[in-house]
Amino acid sequence: MIEISIEQGKCTRCGRCVKVCPLESFLAGKGRVPRVERQQNCIECGHCVDVCLGGCIRHSSFPESKIHEVKRELLPTPGQLMELIRSRRSNRTITRKPVPQEAIDDILEAARYAPTAENTRNVRVTVIRDAEAVGAVEDSVMRFFVRLAGVLMSRPVAPLTRLLAPDLYKGGLELKRFERSWLAGERPCTCNSTVLLCFSAPSGYDFAMHDCNLAYQNASLMAEAHGISQVYMGLIGVAMKMKGKRSARKLLGIPRGHKLCAMMGLGVPAFRYERYTER
Ligand SMILES: Cc1cc2nc3c(=O)[nH]c(=O)nc-3n(C[C@H](O)[C@H](O)[C@H](O)COP(=O)(O)O)c2cc1C
């Protein structure tokens, strides 16, 4: 059970907790210490604790050791943040060098700090970093695409799709290109990534896609800040959707009851980009 209280002696009566609580758990009294009401509604967002001028809110979900002062001097300037956003690229020049553990830890921490609808925080990130397991994902998805390309580009089907569904036909050509590259020993689906991050959330949850992709974006910027390549594994997502949830669970280790919503390939790049082009 969640317990929230206000240390009376320390309260500056600033009223900030009343203003920020999204569930209106604090009741203002003119010039008085606010009253805590409806704490059973609390979504544990921590706004009341973080905003309090006197640091006097005691919240059972946030012991003192979990509360930190914001170090404003460490925040990037808008210009620095913009440079990071503009220079982030899907750098596919991934080498065999291992991604440092420190970078992986920061990337996961950045993902954890993304907002979630109603603060549900039920995004899970499954990390695949064993070389054999990453190779197994590539091979399984490629085998699936080879079969699909075989159908799409077969004699009776290809002329029809070329005429009636040109995008599908183009997709078939692209899969054939992937097949050639895979047979030559490349890893076109995973872009030779050495680590895969699979973002999942409960299947029946309305905001699964939103929450996972916000987490993804935080993680991708942190990867860029570390000089680590990140590529969105959209094609693998498509294959997993077509193959079904059981496949995603078996191959990627997605938790039972979860659906795969986003996937990131990571790796140490051969080089970084020198410039960015305008959008
Ligand atoms: C939803 C989505 C799916 C994507 N899927 C793939 C993919 O399967 N393989 C790949 O190499 N890149 C994939 N990308 C990366 C895009 O191709 C890339 O973002 C785009 O080319 C722009 O380049 P940038 O990320 O370097 O700015 C995907 C991107 C998004 C947003």
The ligand as a Gaussian input file, in Angstrom:
#p B3LYP/6-31G(d) Opt

LIG

0 1
 C       10.011000       2.167000     -38.050000
 C       11.387000       2.067000     -38.663000
 C       11.800000       0.873000     -39.217000
 C       13.093000       0.734000     -39.737000
 N       13.528000      -0.466000     -40.174000
 C       14.792000      -0.608000     -40.623000
 C       15.306000      -1.890000     -41.005000
 O       14.623000      -2.911000     -40.943000
 N       16.576000      -1.965000     -41.445000
 C       17.392000      -0.871000     -41.520000
 O       18.542000      -0.999000     -41.917000
 N       16.934000       0.369000     -41.145000
 C       15.673000       0.515000     -40.684000
 N       15.212000       1.743000     -40.250000
 C       16.127000       2.888000     -40.297000
 C       15.741000       3.863000     -41.367000
 O       16.015000       3.296000     -42.612000
 C       16.501000       5.151000     -41.090000
 O       16.014000       5.702000     -39.908000
 C       16.364000       6.145000     -42.206000
 O       17.047000       5.654000     -43.310000
 C       16.924000       7.500000     -41.845000
 O       18.286000       7.422000     -41.473000
 P       18.847000       7.859000     -40.071000
 O       18.233000       7.014000     -39.020000
 O       20.312000       7.642000     -40.210000
 O       18.543000       9.314000     -39.856000
 C       13.953000       1.861000     -39.737000
 C       13.519000       3.070000     -39.184000
 C       12.274000       3.164000     -38.635000
 C       11.848000       4.464000     -37.999000

